[in-house]
């Protein structure tokens, strides 16, 4: 059952999210968690849905509905992780599709974090409870590279690169249909979909979001593309590709019918049997706290290659 928390502000503040984070600091609720609660519609101000950036007046009342807390510490799991790079400050793992990045509602065990804790590797405490070492995340069905911090100082150093957008994050995706151009820059704000809280959407007033799309190969019914993330919003690549009317193959949430009406029975069967969508975090480039410039590549997973070859042969 959700915990209902009522906060009456004793002083004015320029932003609601900052004011709430300050009020809730003693409960371990961070500003990023406040932002998620706002996105999920779990916070009201004076009885109406609240916005993160709105000002707060003295005497106003906010109500929060907090979902049940996760366990205080992640449960260790004996799951082997594929480590593609490691030094004394950080490591890069190759996450398989189907694995959740960190514990959350409905996924308290079997995540990357549970595996990291079970591995006994040194990890930074993280910026949020229950997420040691985590600097960024991949969706459950997305495979590929995740950068993990081993210490507080490494976390701060690497997080500053994400904030400055100096970390290179390249993804490979198989998408429906064909683009007229070979390079498509997408600059479109993203916010929670007002009609479906599980989805994000391109919306006026959303958070600035930028993805560069480059065509790699045109195939029957589909296109292989490279996507470069210039910001890091939830579901960003998937949302932007769907906005272009070229959703990721296998992405039911953003792509509609999974077979997209392709005439080939063989292809329909292959695509309909997918238990993931075809988005892969292929390359990660950053500067380690040691000063070394690091570039890590992850090959396409076997199931991705199988579908890609099927499309190549129509």
Beta strands, then each sheet from edge to edge (+ up, - down):
strand 1: 3-8
strand 2: 43-45
strand 3: 48-49
strand 4: 61-66
strand 5: 83-86
strand 6: 90-95
strand 7: 143-149
strand 8: 168-176
strand 9: 183-187
strand 10: 190-192
strand 11: 200-202
strand 12: 210-219
strand 13: 222-229
strand 14: 279-287
strand 15: 293-297
sheet 1: 1+ 4- 2+ 3-
sheet 2: 5+ 6- 7+ 14+ 8- 13+ 12- 9+
sheet 3: 5+ 6- 7+ 14+ 15-
sheet 4: 10+ 11-
end
